[in-house]
Amino acid sequence: MALTKSDIAQNIAKSTDISKQDSKLLLENFIEQIKFNLKNKISVKISNFGTFEVKKTPSRIGRNPKTKEEHMISARNRITLNASKNIKDFLN
């Protein structure tokens, strides 16, 4: 089961005594800050969680599995999360 933004906002509201609407706004602003910084090629480090970074993937040749037709996939940016040691230790 996946945790949605609504679920996260509800959990924040329960644990902090703020309204669900305020916690949803807080979560939206937090996500917007991460997106804004990543768009400007600034990595986002959250202590004891990890670092979000933008990495560039080179252009490459892709293939349609049904027709075996080749086509060029353009270079693009992708987001990576390098989990902190604390998160890795927590999960293992």
WONORDA-V421506 format. One record per residue. N is the residue number from 1. SS is DSSP state (alpha for helix, beta for strand, coil for the rest). Layout:
N/SS  N/SS
This chain:
1/coil  2/coil  3/coil  4/coil  5/alpha  6/alpha  7/alpha  8/alpha  9/alpha  10/alpha  11/alpha  12/alpha  13/alpha  14/alpha  15/alpha  16/alpha  17/coil  18/coil  19/coil  20/alpha  21/alpha  22/alpha  23/alpha  24/alpha  25/alpha  26/alpha  27/alpha  28/alpha  29/alpha  30/alpha  31/alpha  32/alpha  33/alpha  34/alpha  35/alpha  36/alpha  37/alpha  38/alpha  39/alpha  40/coil  41/coil  42/coil  43/coil  44/beta  45/beta  46/beta  47/coil  48/coil  49/coil  50/beta  51/beta  52/beta  53/beta  54/beta  55/beta  56/beta  57/beta  58/coil  59/coil  60/beta  61/beta  62/beta  63/beta  64/coil  65/coil  66/coil  67/coil  68/coil  69/coil  70/beta  71/beta  72/beta  73/beta  74/coil  75/coil  76/beta  77/beta  78/beta  79/beta  80/beta  81/beta  82/beta  83/beta  84/coil  85/alpha  86/alpha  87/alpha  88/alpha  89/alpha  90/alpha  91/alpha  92/coil
